[in-house]
Amino acid sequence: MSDKVGMSGATGAGPGRGISRRALLQFAGLVGAGTVVGSALSACAGPQGAGGATGSGGGGKLSIVLNRNLVSLDNKLNQYDAAVTVQRAVRQALTRIGQNLKPELVLAQSFELTAPTTWTVKLRDDIHYSDKSPVTVEDVETALKYYFQVKASFVAAQFPEQPVFAKIDDRTFTLTTSKPLVTLDSLMSNILITPAKANKPEELREGIGTGPFKVASADSGTGTYRLVRNENYWGEKALLDEVNISYQEEEGGRVIAITSGQADVIDTITPESAAALKKNNDIELIQEPGTRLIHLFYNFRKPAGHPLTNPKVREALSHAVDHDSLISSLMNGVVSSAEGVVPKTLAGFVRTGQYTFDPAKAKQMLAAEGVSKLDLTFIWEESEFAGAARVMEALVSMLGDVGVTVKLKEIPKGGEINAWRRGESGDWDVLGNGYGNQTGLAITNLQGQYGGTAEKEKTRDSYHGFVFPEISGLIDQAGSEPDAAKRDALLKQAQEKIWALWPAMWAWTPDNVLAKRKRVTSLELSPANSYDLSKVRVSG
């Protein structure tokens, strides 16, 4: 694959050197100007709407323009933040994570820990799919099984093990694990249910769900969908008649769409565009602290003797990153530099340290480890995070200042980023990657990113080769510990040991930033960067 973006940094000045820190402010200003132009859950819980579709402000159409192609309304592989809003409008899970980042019941009437390693779940008796066919325990069993059968499953990686399913009766079943799994009610919020006969161990491109909307038309190739209100919905009906979802790769196009009224909602907005949109009287920006971690993660599959296998080298490189300049100049202050290995918005987060910019220290540490003329390859998927290409280009100069040459390789959206991450499409050194959290729990990130095992690595299902048995053991113990204080103590130990290994050159948590036209009301953005489409109103 040829580089979509390819630049090299060096210690000397030159046309291939990338963007200097001195130029960051000027560069950001130019881009901004261009953008302006162009344990047991309550049995009585369940979806509660703001009113029927015929109520005040009901009806109407909503247009959403995403920055990434929504290739399916299934989430076995496709789990970026904005997709969740659309996917869960059609397909639902046993539970969901509420505004307070706590699990709530959806398709389940009850979800209770009835033994140290067993959860007992009872389905609601009034749930059904959009064609009025019933939801069965076999549907749940099949869904759970297929999430674990797909290759490189984002969701399955967050489970320490696959629960064993056992049917009790037509509405009741148990989920049993070899060790206690006290967060299973939260984890199951990511297992979306579809009829067993139509399910497959792959990303589904069609099919029905139990949600407040159903698919009227879909083109996964272009990421275009038309959802209509599910008149057969088992809960309170959606307020909107119709939701149209499309995809626009260029941010300038998305900004034009919302300012011209062609779109009602856009997401993943760069700081420059956000500043411009704030000046528009017809548009409102919603900005909240987020749960997404973005990091420059090292490739832990390097052969013995490679400089990146040395944690002191990994730490040294982190001191070359002038993150304050990046945050103020390219990110407009809407992100926070990480102070640990997971976002501080998550329950169980521990502050383990901070990233410090000190190029002299970086040079000193590299020299002490005998490292010179280091060549690195950075990869990332296009639009993985706001302003990704500009951030990566700035890093070329920063690393060049400490004698490190960097080559950039941007993987196009829709390309084989998963194959690259698994080391199947080529070698790389640092990955710019976002990791969303839909449970509100630090242990979800810890399990998915740092809980790798030798067995998982055999199939390349660890997180980029990060396999440290002592750490994964602590995470497993925490997931099995019913006592909250003891569980937090184990998570603290795990996070401190992870930080000491310097898994990332730099990490940060962006605020959730969404732009909507003011005619769109009752849109409540959650910390997980998604919202309930059924409660959205459009006036006028």
Buried (B, 14 or more C-beta within 10 A) or exposed (E): EEEEBEBBBBBEEEEEBBBBBEBBEEBBEEBBEEBBEEEEBEBEBBBEBBBEBEEEBBBBEBBBBBBBBBBBBBBBBBBBBBBBBBBBBBBBBBBBBBBEBBBBBBBBBBBBBEEEBBBBBBBBEEBBBBEEBEBBBBBBBBBBBBBBEBBBBBBBBBBBEBBEBBBEEEBBBBBBBEBBBBBBBBBBBBBBBBBBEEBBBBBBBEBBBBBBBBBEEBEBEEBBBBBBBBEBBBBBBBBBBBBBBBBBBEBBBBBBBBBEEEBBBBBBBBBBBBBBBEEBEEBBBBBBEBBBBBBBBBBBBBEEEEBBBBEBBBBBBBBBBBBEBBBBBBBBEBBBBBBBBBBBBBBBBBEBBEBEBBBEBBBBBBEEBEBEEBEBBBBBBBBBBBBBBBBBBBBBBBBBBBBBBBBBBBBEBBBBBBBBBBBEBEEBBBBBBBBBBBBBBBBBBBBBBBBBBEEBBEEBBBBBBBBBEEBBBBBBBBBBBEEEEEBBBBBBBBBBBBBEBBBBBBBBBBBBBBBBBEBBBBBEBBBBBBBBBBBBBBEE
